[in-house]
Amino acid sequence: MILIDYNAIAIINVVTQKLELDENLIRHMILNSLRLYRSKHHQKFGELVICTDGMKNWRYDAYPHYKFKRKDARKVSTMDWNELFRITNMVLDELDENFPYKVVRHDKCEADDIIAVLCEDTQEFGKGEEVLIVSSDKDFVQLQKYSNIYQYSPMKKRFIVEETPRRQLMELILKGDQADGIPNVLSGDTCFVEGIRQTPLRKKVLDQLINDPKSHGDEIYRNYQRNKKLIDLSETPKSVKEEIIYNYEQQDKWDNKKKVFPYLIEKRCRRLLEDVKDFI
């Protein structure tokens, strides 16, 4: 299967390319991106599965400061975020209704969780199909601990290969993720919120903590557990995992193949009509 991080191709592309908030333009961009990824990778990896973020991420309950800067950044942005979300959500609903791709969403998690859960599910006996993750997000590298998982970066236009995914995950946990408001393990929970500079994490200490997260005392180990819960994709709550798998397995989109051509005509996607076979 080809796991699509929907926000990465919908919202991020609009922002980075500075596209106008025009329904037809954004719809065409999203559909053409899906067409390209499918036509390029379908033969080896199978069908697309579109994974998207929910509104009530469980991480906010575990750590209230998670991604705290994002709302502030949007307030000062010239982007009309409400309109952008309206358009991308509308296109997502159209995909769900008219295309032969499973659309998996869960109100309490991110697309990252969905992708990780579906990758983990392929480890069950009798499965083991090859999986391609289409995303530039570095957090997915940890999933290369499974031999059947591959990642393609739309930004770099190439596959991302990590020889030591378990060590890379440990480094992510220990260093934190400033973009998501997660401090390194030497720094307190409110470090970024209060504008306090992080305590530098030197390589010697980093290596020691990789070997033994408890080696520098209880407080740092507690911060390690904080970061692990937020960054390690195996930490998704069990109930959420079960609901994701149920959602995925209950969908049968085969009949939607016949809806693609009429949909492209209705939406006046003339250029895409020429390549309709790439969608189905």
C-alpha positions as CSV (number, residue, x, y, z in Angstrom):
1,M,0.0,0.0,0.0
2,I,1.0,3.6,-0.5
3,L,0.3,5.7,2.6
4,I,-0.3,9.3,1.8
5,D,0.2,12.0,4.4
6,Y,-2.7,14.1,3.2
7,N,-1.8,17.4,4.9
8,A,1.7,17.1,3.5
9,I,0.5,17.2,-0.1
10,A,-2.5,19.5,0.5
11,I,-1.8,22.2,3.1
12,I,2.0,22.2,3.1
13,N,2.2,22.4,-0.7
14,V,-0.2,25.4,-0.8
15,V,1.8,27.2,1.8
16,T,5.3,26.5,0.4
17,Q,4.2,27.2,-3.2
18,K,2.2,30.3,-2.2
19,L,-0.8,29.1,-4.2
20,E,-4.0,31.2,-4.4
21,L,-6.8,29.9,-2.3
22,D,-8.8,28.9,-5.3
23,E,-10.9,25.7,-5.1
24,N,-10.2,24.5,-8.6
25,L,-6.4,25.2,-8.4
26,I,-6.0,23.4,-5.1
27,R,-8.2,20.5,-6.1
28,H,-6.1,20.1,-9.3
29,M,-2.8,20.3,-7.3
30,I,-4.0,17.6,-4.8
31,L,-5.4,15.3,-7.5
32,N,-2.4,15.6,-9.7
33,S,0.0,14.9,-6.8
34,L,-2.0,11.7,-6.0
35,R,-2.0,10.7,-9.7
36,L,1.8,11.2,-9.9
37,Y,2.5,9.1,-6.8
38,R,0.2,6.4,-7.8
39,S,1.4,6.1,-11.4
40,K,5.0,6.0,-10.2
41,H,4.7,3.5,-7.4
42,H,1.4,1.5,-7.9
43,Q,3.0,-1.4,-9.6
44,K,5.4,-2.2,-6.7
45,F,3.4,-1.0,-3.7
46,G,-0.3,-1.3,-4.6
47,E,-3.1,1.2,-3.9
48,L,-3.2,4.6,-2.2
49,V,-4.4,5.0,1.3
50,I,-5.1,8.6,2.3
51,C,-4.3,9.4,5.9
52,T,-5.3,12.6,7.6
53,D,-5.2,14.5,10.9
54,G,-8.0,14.6,13.4
55,M,-9.0,17.7,15.4
56,K,-8.4,16.4,18.9
57,N,-4.9,14.9,19.0
58,W,-4.3,12.8,22.1
59,R,-0.9,14.4,22.5
60,Y,-2.5,17.6,23.7
61,D,-3.8,15.8,26.7
62,A,-0.5,14.1,27.4
63,Y,1.5,17.4,27.0
64,P,-0.5,20.7,26.8
65,H,2.4,22.6,25.2
66,Y,2.5,20.4,22.1
67,K,2.8,22.5,19.0
68,F,1.9,25.6,21.1
69,K,3.6,27.9,18.6
70,R,1.4,26.8,15.7
71,K,-1.6,28.9,16.6
72,D,0.5,32.0,17.2
73,A,2.2,31.6,13.9
74,R,-1.2,31.4,12.1
75,K,-2.4,34.5,13.8
76,V,0.4,36.6,12.3
77,S,0.2,34.8,8.9
78,T,-1.5,36.5,5.9
79,M,-2.9,33.1,5.0
80,D,-6.7,32.6,5.4
81,W,-6.4,29.4,7.3
82,N,-10.1,28.8,7.7
83,E,-10.6,29.0,3.9
84,L,-7.6,26.7,3.3
85,F,-8.9,24.1,5.7
86,R,-12.4,24.4,4.2
87,I,-11.0,23.7,0.7
88,T,-8.7,20.8,1.6
89,N,-11.4,19.2,3.8
90,M,-13.9,19.5,0.9
91,V,-11.4,17.8,-1.5
92,L,-10.8,15.1,1.1
93,D,-14.5,14.4,1.2
94,E,-14.7,14.3,-2.6
95,L,-11.8,11.8,-2.7
96,D,-13.6,9.7,-0.1
97,E,-16.8,9.7,-2.1
98,N,-15.5,9.4,-5.7
99,F,-12.1,7.6,-5.7
100,P,-11.1,4.0,-5.1
101,Y,-8.8,4.9,-2.2
102,K,-9.4,4.2,1.5
103,V,-9.5,7.4,3.5
104,V,-8.5,6.9,7.1
105,R,-9.1,9.5,9.8
106,H,-9.5,9.5,13.5
107,D,-10.6,12.5,15.5
108,K,-8.0,11.9,18.3
109,C,-4.8,11.4,16.4
110,E,-2.6,12.7,13.6
111,A,-1.9,11.2,10.2
112,D,1.4,10.1,11.7
113,D,-0.4,7.8,14.1
114,I,-2.5,6.3,11.3
115,I,0.4,5.7,9.1
116,A,2.4,4.1,11.9
117,V,-0.5,1.8,12.9
118,L,-1.1,0.6,9.4
119,C,2.7,-0.1,9.0
120,E,2.7,-2.0,12.3
121,D,-0.4,-4.0,11.2
122,T,1.5,-5.3,8.2
123,Q,3.8,-7.1,10.6
124,E,1.0,-9.5,11.5
125,F,1.5,-13.1,10.4
126,G,0.4,-13.6,6.8
127,K,0.6,-9.9,5.8
128,G,4.0,-8.3,5.3
129,E,3.2,-6.4,2.1
130,E,5.6,-3.7,1.0
131,V,4.5,-0.3,2.2
132,L,5.5,3.2,0.8
133,I,5.1,6.3,3.0
134,V,4.8,9.4,0.9
135,S,6.0,12.2,3.3
136,S,9.1,14.3,3.9
137,D,8.5,14.1,7.7
138,K,11.6,12.8,9.5
139,D,9.5,11.2,12.2
140,F,8.6,8.4,9.8
141,V,12.2,7.2,9.5
142,Q,11.7,5.3,12.8
143,L,9.3,3.0,10.9
144,Q,12.2,1.6,8.8
145,K,12.8,-0.7,11.7
146,Y,10.4,-2.8,9.7
147,S,12.1,-4.3,6.6
148,N,9.0,-3.8,4.4
149,I,8.6,-0.1,5.0
150,Y,9.9,2.5,2.5
151,Q,9.7,6.3,2.5
152,Y,9.6,8.8,-0.4
153,S,10.1,12.5,0.2
154,P,8.1,14.8,-2.1
155,M,10.3,17.7,-1.1
156,K,13.6,15.9,-1.9
157,K,12.2,13.9,-4.8
158,R,13.9,10.8,-3.6
159,F,13.6,7.8,-1.2
160,I,14.8,8.4,2.4
161,V,17.0,5.5,3.6
162,E,18.0,5.2,7.3
163,E,20.5,2.5,8.1
164,T,20.0,2.8,11.9
165,P,16.4,3.7,12.5
166,R,16.4,2.7,16.2
167,R,19.3,5.0,17.0
168,Q,17.8,7.7,15.0
169,L,14.6,7.4,17.0
170,M,16.5,7.6,20.3
171,E,18.3,10.8,19.0
172,L,14.9,12.3,18.1
173,I,13.6,11.5,21.6
174,L,16.6,12.9,23.4
175,K,17.0,16.0,21.3
176,G,13.3,16.8,21.2
177,D,11.5,18.7,18.4
178,Q,11.4,22.5,18.7
179,A,9.0,22.8,15.8
180,D,6.5,20.7,17.8
181,G,7.3,22.5,21.1
182,I,9.1,19.5,22.6
183,P,12.3,20.4,24.5
184,N,15.4,18.2,24.7
185,V,15.6,15.9,27.7
186,L,17.8,18.2,29.7
187,S,15.1,20.9,29.6
188,G,11.8,21.4,31.5
189,D,8.3,21.2,30.1
190,T,7.8,25.0,29.9
191,C,11.1,25.8,28.3
192,F,9.8,27.1,25.0
193,V,6.6,28.5,26.4
194,E,8.6,30.7,28.8
195,G,11.3,31.6,26.2
196,I,14.0,29.9,28.2
197,R,17.1,28.7,26.3
198,Q,17.4,24.9,26.3
199,T,20.3,23.3,28.2
200,P,22.7,22.2,25.4
201,L,22.8,18.4,24.9
202,R,26.4,17.6,24.2
203,K,27.4,14.6,22.1
204,K,29.1,12.8,25.1
205,V,25.9,13.1,27.1
206,L,23.8,12.1,24.1
207,D,25.7,8.9,23.6
208,Q,25.5,8.0,27.3
209,L,21.7,8.6,27.3
210,I,21.3,6.5,24.1
211,N,23.0,3.6,25.9
212,D,21.1,4.1,29.1
213,P,18.3,6.7,29.4
214,K,18.5,6.4,33.2
215,S,22.2,7.3,33.4
216,H,21.7,10.9,34.3
217,G,19.1,10.7,37.0
218,D,15.4,10.6,37.6
219,E,14.5,14.1,36.2
220,I,16.1,13.5,32.9
221,Y,14.7,10.0,32.6
222,R,11.3,11.6,33.3
223,N,11.8,14.0,30.4
224,Y,12.9,11.1,28.3
225,Q,9.6,9.4,28.9
226,R,7.8,12.7,28.1
227,N,9.5,12.9,24.8
228,K,9.2,9.2,24.0
229,K,5.4,9.4,24.5
230,L,5.2,12.3,22.0
231,I,7.7,11.2,19.4
232,D,7.8,7.4,19.4
233,L,4.9,6.4,17.0
234,S,4.5,3.1,18.8
235,E,3.1,5.1,21.8
236,T,-0.3,5.7,20.1
237,P,-3.0,4.6,22.6
238,K,-4.2,1.1,22.1
239,S,-7.9,2.1,21.8
240,V,-7.0,4.5,19.0
241,K,-4.9,1.8,17.2
242,E,-7.8,-0.6,17.3
243,E,-10.2,2.0,15.9
244,I,-7.8,2.9,13.1
245,I,-7.5,-0.8,12.0
246,Y,-11.3,-1.3,12.2
247,N,-11.9,1.9,10.1
248,Y,-9.3,0.7,7.5
249,E,-10.6,-2.9,7.3
250,Q,-14.3,-1.9,7.0
251,Q,-13.8,0.2,3.8
252,D,-14.3,-1.2,0.3
253,K,-13.8,1.4,-2.4
254,W,-13.7,-0.9,-5.5
255,D,-17.0,0.4,-6.8
256,N,-15.7,4.0,-6.8
257,K,-13.6,3.2,-9.8
258,K,-16.6,4.0,-12.0
259,K,-17.1,7.4,-10.3
260,V,-13.7,8.9,-11.2
261,F,-14.3,9.8,-14.8
262,P,-17.7,11.5,-14.2
263,Y,-16.2,13.3,-11.2
264,L,-13.3,14.8,-13.3
265,I,-15.8,15.9,-15.9
266,E,-18.1,17.5,-13.3
267,K,-15.1,19.4,-11.7
268,R,-13.8,20.4,-15.2
269,C,-10.4,18.8,-14.6
270,R,-9.7,18.6,-18.4
271,R,-6.0,18.0,-18.1
272,L,-6.5,15.1,-15.6
273,L,-9.1,13.5,-17.9
274,E,-6.4,12.6,-20.3
275,D,-4.6,10.6,-17.6
276,V,-7.7,9.1,-15.9
277,K,-6.2,5.6,-16.1
278,D,-3.5,6.7,-13.7
279,F,-6.2,7.1,-11.0
280,I,-7.7,3.7,-11.3
